[in-house]
Amino acid sequence: MSNPILLTLLIGAAGGIGAVLRYAIISWHGALPFGLFAVNILAGGFVGYIYSGSLTQDWLVIASVGLAGGLSTFATVSAEGFDYYHRGRLVQMLLTLVINALMPLLAMMLVMQFV
């Protein structure tokens, strides 16, 4: 894609779609923030899928930086961990941090293995 303005707009549009999907999924809560886990794992799996395909560099950037970047959220991971820490729930804090760090990476590797 030779037009950097169009590329930037497409990244922004894909990021907006990812953010709306994140908003719809992230409200799933229980003893742990399961919606948060879901969006980050989905984003990791999606990145593995698109990098296993034959997309051009521009479409890889649109899909990974835009859509997956809008879908995943590590700022919320930090906020959830901070909240658990201040409520004295250290096990939940550690589980939240570890699951959100490892599971998206494992999802990406798993998808890349089978695609």
C-alpha positions in Angstrom: 0.0 0.0 0.0 1.7 3.1 -1.1 -0.6 5.6 0.7 0.5 6.0 4.3 -2.6 8.0 5.1 -4.9 5.2 4.0 -2.8 2.7 5.9 -3.1 4.8 9.1 -6.9 5.1 8.6 -7.3 1.4 8.1 -5.2 0.7 11.2 -7.4 3.1 13.2 -10.6 1.5 11.9 -9.4 -2.0 12.7 -8.3 -0.8 16.1 -11.8 0.6 16.7 -13.4 -2.7 15.7 -11.0 -4.5 18.1 -11.9 -2.0 20.9 -15.6 -2.6 20.4 -15.1 -6.3 20.5 -13.0 -6.0 23.7 -15.8 -3.9 25.3 -18.4 -6.6 24.5 -16.3 -9.4 25.9 -14.4 -7.9 28.9 -17.5 -7.6 31.1 -17.3 -11.3 31.8 -16.1 -11.4 35.4 -16.0 -14.0 38.2 -13.4 -14.7 40.8 -11.0 -13.7 38.2 -11.4 -11.3 35.2 -12.3 -14.0 32.7 -13.3 -11.6 29.9 -9.9 -10.0 30.2 -8.3 -13.4 29.8 -10.5 -14.1 26.8 -9.7 -10.9 24.9 -5.9 -11.3 25.4 -5.9 -15.0 24.5 -8.1 -14.3 21.4 -5.8 -11.5 20.3 -2.7 -13.8 20.7 -4.4 -16.6 18.7 -5.5 -14.1 16.0 -1.9 -12.8 15.7 -0.7 -16.4 15.3 -3.3 -17.0 12.7 -2.5 -14.0 10.6 1.2 -14.5 10.8 0.8 -18.0 9.5 -1.0 -16.8 6.4 0.1 -15.0 3.3 -1.0 -11.5 4.1 1.1 -8.6 2.7 3.1 -6.5 5.2 0.5 -3.7 5.2 -2.4 -6.1 6.0 -0.3 -7.8 8.7 0.1 -4.4 10.3 -3.6 -3.5 9.9 -4.6 -6.8 11.5 -2.0 -7.1 14.2 -1.5 -3.5 15.3 -5.1 -2.4 14.5 -7.5 -5.3 15.2 -5.5 -7.4 17.7 -4.0 -4.2 19.3 -7.5 -2.8 19.8 -8.8 -6.2 21.1 -6.1 -6.9 23.6 -5.4 -4.8 26.7 -2.5 -4.8 29.0 -3.4 -1.6 30.6 -6.5 -3.3 32.0 -4.3 -6.2 33.1 -2.2 -3.7 35.2 -5.4 -2.1 36.6 -6.9 -5.5 37.6 -3.6 -6.6 39.2 -3.3 -3.3 41.1 -6.9 -3.6 42.3 -6.4 -7.2 43.5 -3.2 -6.1 45.3 -4.9 -3.3 47.2 -7.7 -5.6 48.2 -5.2 -8.1 49.6 -5.9 -10.7 47.0 -2.4 -11.6 46.1 -3.2 -15.0 44.6 -5.7 -13.5 42.3 -3.3 -10.7 41.4 -0.6 -13.3 40.5 -3.0 -15.5 38.5 -4.2 -12.5 36.6 -0.7 -11.4 35.7 0.6 -14.8 34.8 -2.4 -15.9 32.8 -2.4 -12.7 30.8 1.3 -12.9 30.1 1.5 -16.6 29.2 -1.8 -17.6 27.6 -1.8 -15.2 24.7 1.7 -16.3 23.8 0.7 -20.0 24.0 -2.4 -19.4 22.0 -0.4 -17.7 19.3 2.1 -20.6 19.2 -0.6 -23.2 19.2 -2.5 -21.6 16.3 0.8 -21.1 14.3 1.5 -24.8 14.8 -1.7 -26.0 13.3 -2.4 -23.4 10.6 
